Amino acid sequence: MNQQGHRSVPHTADLRIEAWAGSCHECVAEALRGLVSSFADVSGAPVARATERELPAVSPADLLATAAEEVIYILDTTGEVPVSVLVRPAGCPDQQDLAAGMVVILELASASRVQFTGAVPKAVSFHRLACQPDASGRWSASMTVDV
């Protein structure tokens, strides 16, 4: 398996996304990339603007859910889709501690400039929501998304 990545897996009437990476922050970013790729092809879409959202310090799974809900909220309220996702620790960018929360940086394109390829997400389910390291220190995340 690659060092980091994401995939969609079959799930009855919903969407299930799995992601993996070397740190919590990059794992959340991969999960968000997986969320976007589940419903839109953003390749070649021009960036209209960037936004930065600071998320409070909570459990890694709650950070994942909050970040995914932010992507859904932006799509619903502004009609924009992330074409680029970066997640870093809040506070000092070199700090890897989750105690300060995290910052989600999204480069956004107008939904009219992307090709929709699947059902648009409506909400993140807390059922079987996970974001945690394994014994080797590699992080993995999984979430179910209502579509």
Secondary structure, DSSP 8 states (H G I E B T S, - for coil): --SSEEEEE--TTEEEEEEEESSHHHHHHHHHHHHHHTTEE-TT----EEEEEEE-S--HHHHHHHHHHHHHHHHHHH-EEEEEEEEEESSSTT---GGG-EEEEEEEEEGGGSEE-S----EEEEEEEEEEE-TTS-EEEEEEEE-
